[in-house]
């Protein structure tokens, strides 16, 4: 299909200014038509027609205020460098703040650089500033540098000694901690006039804390003589009535198998609380003085001390190792029922006690009463009780029940069960 368009007549202007019409254009011969091919085809490239999408903005966006964070925070080195460039002197207070910052961040490089800057500044190093440097090195685990600072200190106070002794205790270097404590006691009277501290004052936190840690160190290295000397020193200062120190020394003497020390410490305590009684009872149980444990338990009841579940559990363990047919254990059981302390913890102690005393019916009843609260010791106690009585079938049933709940018996116990089964088959 073709469509033709005719050109309109064109008016021409002559040289004299008059307008004339070109008659040639009005001749009958039509001009050549303009041809358009239909249907029209789309152009191959329409990129010039593409416009960016318009996204209507209904409400203006809210401006969110965010906290300004620095990826590289200012360090102590930056502050020192800035003050050096500006020519500003660094005061002792600024050094103290920077030392605290390095201590909290545990930055070893910054700690060494800060200490070098302090030495080059020729500032007067007083005792608090030296203690801050010492604590900074210890927090950064630079123990050799800390010890050099400690050895060069002309005067040391309680905080200085406490920091170094604590560091050696944390490193489990107990002998060095004890050596420092002895040196501290020797040098306290010399440093007393310089620091103004009371030589025998234990009311302050650092000294009391140091003594507690040294007592612990004496137990770790089996140093009984030094423990006795510290005990006598504290009694001389009037700290014999401290329940905390009393229980601490009873525990120390118990670890070192010193029954005389336990009795002396216990008898010299005017008022004994549950902790002191419990400490003495546990230490006698540890030393396998089972009859003494039962005597302590009866003495506690006569003194009106209320026994807790932990007390009954330890006494029941001792009764299970006493060869009296479970007579003492039954008394403890009756006492627990009387005062109403028969929880899962005490029940597990009853299972072990009756099983060791070969009272399997009583042990089985306590075992069944535990239900889901049965621990590994209860299961092993029941197996061992049946094995010792030759009831291997019952022991095997307990093993299968034990595995059904996801527990495994001890290998030595299984070996004894196998031997019992073999001997049973032999005699049959």
Order of alpha helices (4+ residues) and beta strands (2+ residues): beta-beta-alpha-alpha-alpha-alpha-alpha-alpha-alpha-alpha-alpha-alpha-alpha-alpha-alpha-alpha-alpha-alpha-alpha-alpha-alpha-alpha
